Amino acid sequence: MKRWKFNAFVMAMAMNYPIHVIAAEDTEATEEQEEQTEIIEVRGVQYSDQKARLIERDKKQFSSVVSTDDLGNFVDQNVAESLRRMPGVTLQRSEGEGKFVTVRGLGPEFVSVSMNGSQMAGMGDERKIGLDALAGDALGSIEVVKTLTPDMNLNSIGGAVNVNAISAYERGKNTLKLKLQDSYSELREAHSPKFTIDGTQFLFDKKVGLGFVVSTEKRSTVVNEQRHHSTNNMEFYQQDFGQPVFEVDDNGNLGDIIDYSVGEENRILAPQEYEIRQELADRTRNTAALNVEYRPNDANQFYVRGNYVEYTDEDVAYREFYRFRAGSAGTGETLYVNPDTKEFIMSDADLQHQFFIQESTKETTTFNFGGKHQLRDAWTVNYDFTTSEAVEDATGDRRVQFRERDLIVYGQGHKDRIDARILTQDEVLDYRTDLQIINPDYENNDIYGIGLTKNPSSTSNVTRGDINNPANLEFDNVFLEGSNRTDEIKTFNLDVQYDFIDSDWFYYIKAGIAASDRDHVTDKNRWSYEPETSYCNDGDDTCINAIGANHQNIKEDFGFDVSIPKNSDFQYPFVSRDALNYLVDAIEYTKDIATEGKQGYVSLSNDYELSEDTQEAYVMGEMELADRLTLITGVRYVETEYASTGYMTIRNDEFAFAGSALDVFQPLPQASIKYSEFFPSMHLRYEPTENLLVRGAIWTSYTRPSFKQSRAFAKMDDRVFLCSPTSTDEQPDCHDKPEEFANYSALDLQDYTLAPGNSIDIGNPNLIPMTATNYDASISWYHSEDLFMEAAVFYKDIKNFIVDARGIDGRFDTLPISLPINQVTEFIIPQEQTLANINMTINGDSAKVLGIELSYNQFFDSGFFIQSNATLQSSEATVDPTVRKGTIDLPEQADVTANLTIGWENDDFNVRIIGNYRSDILEEIGACPDATDSKVTVPNGVDPNGVDYCRVWSDQYQSNLKTIDFKAKYDVGGGLSVYFDAINLTDNVDLRYFEGDALSGGNIMYQREEYGRTVQVGVNYKFY
């Protein structure tokens, strides 16, 4: 059993001095001294909690800390999951594993992440760092700072997360620990082993301290997902054919059909696509970290820290698409709409089966070099140079697609799901009994010309697709991709502090400079095309047979399995992985012939480069205003220069000539912006008693836009409409397929004009950071080592907040990027042409956030303990009235977050139940402008002056989260302990939904992820 003198413990933590050194001093203390000094014996959860509270109390800023227990363990398996028990901190999961953190209800975009005080490089198009790649065993402590001082990186409105490496001087002794763990995924039915060894070692009479960790984990998971298409909104459906209207004679007898009535009452708002997914992920995470510290004397410290994470990922993904929209917007019909139940039936729809194999390796390497020196008695110099590089290499990604066309599909939207199924003729007639009435306008009793007849038993004239015939699911598309992504950050910091030793009230003055250089490059090479036998080499029967494959001969002739994947929601079978590899290997060489050696739309639309250079300087000081009342004040100056390049792409493959799609891609000129600002702050700290700490702060900070939001790109890939030269506003002649024009050719289209009202997705390099003036006040009560309570109130006044908006209307010459549309020769794009559906990120006007944060931790003599916190807040934001009238919630903000841990422990055993809750979050908004004179005509018939144009229904939300986990640990003795964890006992699903309206019947699902429960067992062995 470890024994600490509590007062010594407090002082050791305050001085960042090894606890065991102080604890070992004066071992011959008298009984009188023992009585005057409170002796406590703690370990496990209580030890970790007390250690964290002491670190928090000593901090200049208001912060929350997660620290290790007496064995040097975090109670969770990665950094993100460890953070979720902090006040105001919740977790965002990805595929069942904690990945991103939110602070005070503000999303990961508002939270900066650093390692040992310096920025970390990341993956993807977001700035947010996925902490799932960092094993908790690799770190010494984790801190979330909620009020930032001028000597910190202020790129954080919500909070700043800093993860610190294992330090020999922090642990204070030589240590060595081994961990073995195995996890089991209930949904995947697979095991995930993990091995970790970490320790600390002093050398050369404690002048050199080493901290190290080596960890490897194989994680196997599965996620079942249902989603609306990721880039499209819902759509309005109106029944194409209503109830028959008959002639009626004077006696009331029905005669011939004279018309078919269709009224507005048949109109609904419903999904345009539905996709079922299953993703099986096998991931290997290898971590190695080394922290070398050299302290030749008390005045000088040097360090070199390295952290390496290799993250290999193999995803096997199945996707089943129901394309309702093909019936509404294509050549088919909307056969049935029920305005009460919101059910609908479409003809000429597609079912697509896609099978992906995606493989990638992600490597993140971070090095810190620096030192701290005390010169004479008053001067202290700190310096640090950090380089962090993240490289993602994904090669050999491949996908095959099988499709059946001309299907009749039923659909219905709900908040938590979308129902979809293929219907037979008989089933359609069950929904529309009036279809059995003969329509004299069509021959052979063909109702409406869609293959439905008066006699349901007759199929002689039915031309619909048959999904139940495996020969009809034909191989019709191959997708090949290789991509590389690099993110590199180099940062230098220099701080100089002068301590006023002889002053009774002025403690110190501190100044510093910082510079960072960031380069981010994404290069994707994609080939997506319909395979044709003409692409095969002469005599290559393997290639020819592969291109003609369907589900039936895949099984009967090729001998590959065709089945529904296990534990999935699919309705129809998929080909096997062996079949996918066979097909790709057989035809892969044809990609150069099919695409004529060009990268094309799907490659260039995702390629971009950006650079970001930042220079910063600050000055701050601390002084005593009264007894136990201190003030820290100062200002930081930040100047940023940002530049990005990318491509304008137009996917126009509906206009195909001689088998070649009429796609357009043009490089964009470099877009750049430069901005700077001063960020002052003032922090008060008051300790009226030994047990009470009061803090107050007024501070300013900012959050930059993500790469996805600010990179230069423009793409049109959603039904491009062209207008003929004779088209007018009074008599428009605009279509999205060339066969809809009387005569056409690729040459003729050069005189055609891009129609008004087309859609475009565009980046916004003109985005500036959102800035915030933050007001914070807190009171912390350290009643004893067993009881801690805290209350904090905060208010954030945010300017230029960043929001993703959909459905904005405007013209090409008003876009944030100057597009090279005059270089497009395939057809005409006027600069003044209107667009009805611009999807981009914008700076809003202002937002307000008001909240309160409460914490209560108590350990009882019985061993029972409670750790709890809650954050309650509200927000209000406004954007430009030409985009959205009225007010909205601040995007990525949750009104309620709460964490509750209830447990019991003694010297050898602890058990805990951990609950987490987060309320709904607004993620994207739909346009609903205040003005009415800017409306444009939309080719697909949406009324620009009606309710259709106000797209509040397309607001996207992330639904609330509720999880319960169970954890238990037993100390066997002799340095050996075992533990058991059960994660996500509530079988929580991650749900996103559209706001919807009366025409949709309320909320409609946008995305649903189910990842199941996980249990894990493990052992720790301590060699000291």
Buried (B, 14 or more C-beta within 10 A) or exposed (E): EEEBBBEBBBBBBEEEBBBBBBBEEEEEEEEEEEEEEEEBEBBBBBBBBBBBBBBBBBBBBBBBBBBBBBBBBBBBBBBBBBBBBBBBBBBBBBBBBBBBBBBBBBBBBBBBBBBBBBBBBBBBBBBBBBBBBBBBBBBBBBBBBBBBBBBBBBBBBBBBBBBBBBBBBBBBBBBBBBBBBBBBBBBBEBEBBBBBBBBBBBEEEBEBBBBBBBBBBBBBBBBBBBBBBEEBBBBBBBBBBBBBEEEEEEEEEEEEBEEBEBEEEBBBBBBBBBBBBBBBBBBBBBBBBBBBBBBEEEEEBBBBBBBBBBBBBBBBBBBBBBBBBBBBBBEBBBBBBBBEEBBBBBBBBBBBBBBBBBBBBBBBBBBBBBBBEBEEEEEBBBBBBBBBBBBBBBEEBBBBBBBBBBBBBBBBBBBEBBEBEBBBBEBBBEBBEEBBBEBEEBEEBBBBEBBBBBEBEEBEEBEBBBBEEBEBBBBBBBBBBBBBBBBBBBBBBBBBBBBBEEEEEEBBBBBBBBBBBBBBBBBBBBBBBBBBBEBBEEEBEBBBBBBEBBBBBBBEEBEBEBEBBEBBBBBBBBBBEEBBBBBBEBBBEBBEBBBEEEBBBBBBBBBBBBBBBBBBBBBBBBBBEEEBBBBBBBBBBBBBBBBBBBBBBBBBBBBBEEEBBBBBBBBBEBBBBEBEBEBBBBBBBBBEEEEBBBBBBBBBBBBBBBBBBBBBBBBBBBBBBBBBEEBEEEEBBBBBBBEBBEEBEBEBBEEBBBBBBBBBBBBBBBBBBBBBBBBBBBBBBBEEBBBBBBBBBBBBBBBBBBBBBBBBBBBBEEBBBEBBBEEBEBBBBBEEBBBBBBBBBBBBEBBBBBBEBBBBBBBEEEBEBEBBBBBBBBBEBBBBEBBBBEEBBBBBBBBBBBBBBBBBBEEEBBBBBBBBBBBBBBBBBBBBBEEEEEBBBBBBEBEBEEBBBBBBBBBBBBBBBEBBBBBBBBBEEEBEBBBBBBBBBEEBBBBBBBBBBEBBBBBBBBBBBBBBBBBBBBBBBBEE
